[in-house]
């Protein structure tokens, strides 16, 4: 039933900058990787490119395995110290950078020369410290901004209230139950057909 009133079309929310830039950046990165691999293959031969890619995969696997073992060792040492009641030291010299080492290993495993260069760069300890400090500052700033805008529950409430097509349809659920059968009992016969 129509009332004659025009229903306004919902205004589409503006896409975030990340949702616009990220696909373009990934596409540009893939094109750059393929172009660099063809340039290296043209300067030498296909076997050299294949060996470079295999070496990156092997080195990346070794780096990820080593960082994972180091992180597991630090975790078990911390748990043992807590169980024995010994106060854990503030920070171990090898405890930082496991995540960045794993990320570097993952970048080495991904085929391509740019990703290999970034992966090797993340394995250098001074670079790890700079990236770690930057990531920590960014994370703390985002937490402060989120705390200034309200709690996480408020964010979910606002997201639910501001849906563009958030119309509410009033209704009621009617269950077709047979007399003499308790609610929740399943019928013994075959289910009714879906079509009439």
Secondary structure in CASP SS format (residue, H / E / C, confidence):
PFRMAT SS
TARGET T0000
AUTHOR 0000-0000-0000
METHOD secondary structure of the structure
MODEL  1
X C 1.00
X C 1.00
X C 1.00
X C 1.00
X C 1.00
X C 1.00
X C 1.00
X C 1.00
X C 1.00
X C 1.00
X C 1.00
X C 1.00
X C 1.00
X C 1.00
X C 1.00
X C 1.00
X H 1.00
X H 1.00
X H 1.00
X H 1.00
X H 1.00
X H 1.00
X H 1.00
X H 1.00
X H 1.00
X H 1.00
X H 1.00
X H 1.00
X H 1.00
X H 1.00
X H 1.00
X H 1.00
X H 1.00
X H 1.00
X H 1.00
X H 1.00
X H 1.00
X H 1.00
X H 1.00
X H 1.00
X H 1.00
X H 1.00
X H 1.00
X C 1.00
X C 1.00
X H 1.00
X H 1.00
X H 1.00
X H 1.00
X H 1.00
X H 1.00
X H 1.00
X H 1.00
X H 1.00
X H 1.00
X H 1.00
X H 1.00
X H 1.00
X H 1.00
X H 1.00
X H 1.00
X H 1.00
X H 1.00
X H 1.00
X H 1.00
X H 1.00
X H 1.00
X H 1.00
X H 1.00
X H 1.00
X H 1.00
X H 1.00
X H 1.00
X H 1.00
X H 1.00
X H 1.00
X H 1.00
X H 1.00
X H 1.00
X H 1.00
X H 1.00
X H 1.00
X H 1.00
X H 1.00
X C 1.00
X C 1.00
X C 1.00
X C 1.00
X C 1.00
X C 1.00
X C 1.00
X C 1.00
X C 1.00
X C 1.00
X C 1.00
X C 1.00
X C 1.00
X H 1.00
X H 1.00
X H 1.00
X H 1.00
X H 1.00
X H 1.00
X H 1.00
X H 1.00
X H 1.00
X H 1.00
X H 1.00
X H 1.00
X C 1.00
X C 1.00
X C 1.00
X H 1.00
X H 1.00
X H 1.00
X H 1.00
X H 1.00
X H 1.00
X H 1.00
X H 1.00
X H 1.00
X H 1.00
X C 1.00
X C 1.00
X H 1.00
X H 1.00
X H 1.00
X H 1.00
X H 1.00
X H 1.00
X H 1.00
X H 1.00
X H 1.00
X H 1.00
X H 1.00
X H 1.00
X H 1.00
X H 1.00
X H 1.00
X H 1.00
X H 1.00
X H 1.00
X H 1.00
X H 1.00
X H 1.00
X H 1.00
X H 1.00
X H 1.00
X H 1.00
X C 1.00
X C 1.00
X H 1.00
X H 1.00
X H 1.00
X H 1.00
X H 1.00
X H 1.00
X H 1.00
X H 1.00
X H 1.00
X H 1.00
X C 1.00
X C 1.00
X C 1.00
X C 1.00
X C 1.00
X C 1.00
X C 1.00
X C 1.00
X C 1.00
X C 1.00
X C 1.00
X C 1.00
X C 1.00
X C 1.00
X C 1.00
X C 1.00
X C 1.00
X C 1.00
X C 1.00
X C 1.00
X C 1.00
X C 1.00
X C 1.00
X C 1.00
X C 1.00
X C 1.00
X C 1.00
X C 1.00
X C 1.00
X C 1.00
X C 1.00
X C 1.00
X C 1.00
X C 1.00
X C 1.00
END
